[in-house]
Amino acid sequence: MIGGAARRWALAIAWLLTPVVAWAASFLGGWLGAVAGRSEAGGAGGLWWLAAGAAAGALAGVLGWALFLLRLGRGKPAGRAVRPEGGEP
C-alpha cells in the first residue's frame, strides 16, 4: 500500500487518466455493440447498437474508475499506528 506523498501523486495521475479510461471503455462497448448489432437489417439498427454499446461501456467504465479512485484515495495515512481496542489515547 502506498502512502503519503506517493498516494497523492498516484491519485492526481489517476484523475488525469479518467478521460482515457472513459474513452477506452466506450470504444470497447461500441465495438461489442457493433458485434451484437451486425445482424440487424439496415444500417440504422447497427448504428443504434453501436451507440448504445458505447454509452453503456462509457458509463460502466467511469463508474468502475470512480470506485477505484475512491478506494485509492482512502486508506490509513503512512506513519500512524493503529491503537488496540481498549488502549489509552
Phi, psi and omega in degrees: 000136179268155181213168175066229183295324180297322178294319179296318178295317179298320179293318179296316179294321179297319178296323178291335179277355183305313179298325179294318179295317179296319179296315181297318180293321179290326177297313179297316178297320177295320178296315178295323176296321178294322177295318181292327184264009183290340179272357178295139177282124180092161183281331184294321179295318178294321177293325178297315179298319179297313181294318180294320178295320179294318179294316179294320178296317179296317180296313180295320180295316181291320178295316177296320179293321178296320176296320177298317180294322177296319179291326178291324181287336179275180176125164180284127177299146182293143175086005179251125180277151177266129179285138173289154180298140179081001181282162178281148181292000000 
